[in-house]
Amino acid sequence: MEKSKNKALRYKWHCNAWDIGGKNEDTRRTGTIEAVLGECEDIEGFPKLKITNITENKITIEWVYSIQYLTPGSYVEFHHEEDGYEDHDGVLWNGYTYSLIIFWDE
């Protein structure tokens, strides 16, 4: 894929923030990621998400230990949970559940 023909990949991002007091708050965002080699712009919950290979019919996206392949008209999903505060008794008081779906629209 030539630089002048970079594609904008569409994404949907979701975060569920919870705590032991009953908080259960959802935040959603949409946006685009430019399909270029290297690390993508910072997306909360998915640091160091990167595109490692681009061909005419496949984009390779890596995050932590996950490698996924995006093809025209398809999507890939990444999920991540983050623990928040844990007290001295080992009780987890809050946390975050993230999901990211990246689409290659035809």
GIMOTA-V658449 format. One record per run of one state. SS is the DSSP state (@ for helix, = for strand, . for the rest). FROM is the first residue (numbers start at 1). TO is the last residue. If there is no record, write none. Layout:
# GIMOTA-V658449
{{SS:FROM:TO} {SS:FROM:TO}}
This chain:
# GIMOTA-V658449
{{.:1:2} {@:3:5} {.:6:7} {=:8:19} {.:20:23} {=:24:34} {.:35:37} {=:38:39} {.:40:49} {=:50:54} {.:55:58} {=:59:63} {.:64:65} {=:66:70} {.:71:74} {=:75:83} {.:84:85} {=:86:86} {.:87:91} {=:92:92} {.:93:93} {=:94:103} {.:104:106}}
